[in-house]
Amino acid sequence: MSHNHGHTDSNLKILKGLSVGEPNKQICVHWKTLTTSYYPQPPEGRSQIRMPNMSEDVYLWIKALHVIAVISWMAGMLYLPRLFVYHCDADIGSKQSETFKVMERRLLRAIINPAMGVTWLAGLYLAWSGHWFTFGWLHVKLALVLAMSAVHGFFSRCVKDFAADRRPRSQKFYRIINEVPTVLMIVIVIMVIVKPF
Ligand code: HEM
């Protein structure tokens, strides 16, 4: 009978020679989470069985929360500058312009701001809990997320400008700035999923 659960195997690394405490036990590292769990040395070919582990489960729940917050933050960051592009076409004082003001304010306050907060809190927890702070991919990711947060701050100022009927920038400017969160998001996701370094 084969015990080769190939898929799960790729998720587990057995650190041989690092046996601690009782013989016949090994440290198993779930490599995506870097959490360790101890369990009896399985027979040859069965090393891939994943034992449920409390701290690993917490890590994965926080990661789910992180991804949910990331999706919400990005949805807003990709859509808000589009609203700015359309808003440029609406005359100051028009009903349309006032509607865009409401849409921009609500998107920023109800979605984008809280989503950024949750993304940061959950992300920093993951980095701390998973001991990721020494990894190059996280340094690049953090630099890009800081840039994303700066763009967020800038968008927030744009919402205030539009709300006060100040229009200091051209429609072309908003079309271009629209692409910045997209590019940042693509590189951030490659960093955290591929972990090239
Ligand atoms: C705000 C600061 C952020 C920090 C400190 C942070 C940190 C982290 C850490 C440590 C992980 C766990 C990696 C793993 O378990 O393999 C993670 C997962 C993830 N992050 Fe972030 N992150 C942040 C923001 C973002 C942003 C802005 C995005 C997307 C634009 C993003 C996308 C993701 C995704 C998709 C995952 C899941 C990866 C996986 O399951 O392998 N994160 N993040």
Residues whose N, C-alpha, C, O or C-beta is under 5 A from the ligand:
A	BS01	HEM	K32 T33 V70 T119 W120 G123 L124 L126 A127 W132 V145 M185 I188 V192 I193
